[in-house]
């Protein structure tokens, strides 16, 4: 394959423009055709037969010992015979080298059994002399006598060459001579090799390779095309129609192969009532376009990666009409994806190269994820041509900005921030590698419910969320909350997880806020009550204002911090147009009080079982809210009285800033009348518990250290 520099030298912009389609990308087939065209130009060059060759099929044996077996046939005399002009005999065993790739003109037939389309055939790895001898003889006995090859020979002016090979193949003495010569040349050793023929047509000429004779190329082309119309039991799925790629009238085929295994005859669930014989009518693609699309496989595979057991396709292209300069840049990007050995996803590589390639052109991506179930049967998730780097990169940047700078996660006072962060907890630390996390789906793996099997199933929300982010589609708020709550409940009941999963909840909330940013709009809902959850929070807008307010409040005011957090969280803020906010805020405040008192019980009272354990997320329902509130406030008053009796100076009620707001919240309306659904209720209760457990003086602050020294 040509390097990007060699590709630019080989094909000027004018030459490349002549090879490219005139219309902009409008379908997956257009993307595949463009990839196939670029790959063909970079490997076999131009010409009518170039798309049909597979020069990379045997690239792993180039310049290895005994990697090319050549049966030499002399057709220069009155009778066809094996070559006898060299002491090595009619079969030469040599090295397959770069300069022979074009000459052997190999066309692989990817089937477990059968012969390759070209007269050149690829043997399996470490084949023994006996098997290699059989393959060598089949160049004359099987390929030359193939029905399609024979038809091509009949129609070609040089068809007699193929007929002559078949004639020699009928001579048992000649076949024995081939086997003896090959066995001797190999010395009884096994080899991994291509097997081909060379023919001499005139006594004064040198022996010619298959790539130097048009009749071999035409027979190869006919044989390959024959397979495009007979897959899945079809007799001849072809007809005259308008090619869906070029828009030109042509002979079209209906059961051609596809790099992504789409549009196959076995996918009857995708094409109900499909008649494979008439498939060319529903999906007409010309013969040459079909073969070019098949050649896209190398570049398509280079732009895919696996996650959750699914195969994610992220195929770059230029939006609108693309120039030859754009095609040069696209080839470079595809070449890097094919040849570089690193752990970068196509998303990351495209972002890395964005400043060097494409100029002002707009780069877009075909995005889908495919879940294989069995041979030729797949589920396809979220297919779109409108993927953009903006979505995954902006999500990564927004999430980092939130946990690094937003007042919800950062504090400049002696009091902690509303929610905890941790440098070793990926979702709660500034992470320069977050784009990789987003692109691979690890971003959602950390927050969504775990499955017994890491591989996704047909309706797995993790893979659906990943494809949505890559393509810019919105994720259902209901789905996100359900996944979050399931994960929280699982960890609460997991004996291997100690304590309440506060870092998990804080990470989920950071993710929820990032998904809700106005620039991305990656959250959606049809429920007006949940619409505020999909709104962007305003923590960053008010960060400095909040910090100044708290700094002015004698080292930190937990009441001001709580009010600021609530009002800057759209799902909790007081809003006459969002009545569910009052209920959601009540659940949050109840959780905050449970978290506050639970932490007090654990650290001050040294209790092994606290309110956090007594009222786990799974136990919270609208019918229990009132009872849990009464018991929690009762505990709060009890601890307040105990502290006063012990002589501690304690004005008002313990955790008064939470208690006052909670009492107000559960009166409007009464919890018995709440209509908030359970997942919504439980998530914001869990968020409140996390807030309450983190609501204390910042013991790591310099001011706190100074105060402790004074004591």
Number of C-alpha atoms within 10 A of each C-alpha: 16 18 14 19 10 11 19 18 11 15 17 13 16 11 11 19 16 10 15 16 17 12 13 15 21 12 14 17 17 20 24 27 25 26 27 25 25 26 24 23 20 20 19 21 19 13 9 11 17 21 26 27 26 21 20 17 14 19 13 10 19 19 14 15 14 20 22 26 28 20 24 24 23 22 21 16 11 6 10 18 20 20 19 13 10 9 6 14 19 23 29 20 21 16 18 22 14 12 9 14 20 19 14 27 28 29 25 22 19 11 8 6 7 10 21 21 28 32 27 29 27 24 20 13 11 13 15 16 21 15 15 26 22 14 23 26 23 21 24 24 20 17 27 25 19 17 12 20 26 20 15 23 21 14 12 16 11 15 20 15 21 22 19 18 24 21 17 20 21 12 12 10 10 16 21 13 16 23 22 17 20 26 19 16 19 17 10 12 13 17 21 22 27 26 25 26 23 20 22 20 17 12 11 8 10 11 20 17 21 22 20 15 15 15 22 25 25 20 27 28 26 17 24 22 20 20 17 21 26 19 20 12 12 19 12 20 23 26 20 15 19 18 22 18 24 16 13 12 13 18 17 28 32 31 29 30 18 18 15 19 14 17 18 22 22 16 16 14 10 15 14 8 8 16 16 25 22 18 25 25 19 13 18 25 32 28 23 20 24 28 25 23 26 22 26 23 18 18 23 22 18 20 22 19 19 15 18 19 17 22 18 28 23 29 26 25 23 20 16 14 12 20 19 18 18 21 22 21 20 22 23 20 22 24 21 19 23 15 11 10 8 8 10 16 21 24 24 18 17 22 14 12 14 14 10 8 18 20 12 8 15 13 21 20 22 20 24 25 25 23 21 16 11 7 8 13 18 19 15 16 21 17 17 18 21 15 25 21 20 17 21 26 21 18 24 25 16 20 25 23 16 22 26 17 15 20 27 29 20 19 24 19 24 22 24 24 25 25 28 21 23 13 10 8 13 17 26 25 19 21 19 10 12 21 21 20 18 21 25 21 22 17 22 21 18 18 24 23 20 15 12 6 9 11 13 18 18 16 10 13 19 26 28 19 23 28 27 24 27 29 26 20 22 18 23 16 23 18 16 23 21 17 21 25 26 21 21 26 19 15 19 19 14 11 9 8 11 10 13 22 18 22 18 21 26 25 24 28 19 22 23 23 23 28 28 24 20 13 14 20 18 23 25 20 17 10 10 12 18 21 17 22 22 24 20 22 23 19 21 16 12 15 19 15 13 20 18 14 17 22 17 12 13 10 15 23 18 22 15 15 23 21 14 22 24 18 16 21 21 21 26 24 19 17 14 9 10 18 16 24 24 24 28 26 25 29 32 28 31 32 35 29 31 35 29 26 26 27 23 18 18 15 11 10 12 11 13 9 11 18 23 23 15 12 15 20 24 17 12 20 19 20 12 12 20 17 11 20 22 13 13 21 22 12 16 23 18 13 18 19 14 12 14 12 10 8 8 11 9 11 9 10 17 21 20 17 18 23 21 12 17 22 16 12 22 22 13 14 14 13 21 12 11 19 13 21 15 15 22 22 25 30 27 28 27 31 24 28 32 27 30 27 25 22 24 17 18 19 13 11 15 12 16 17 13 10 9 10 8 7 5
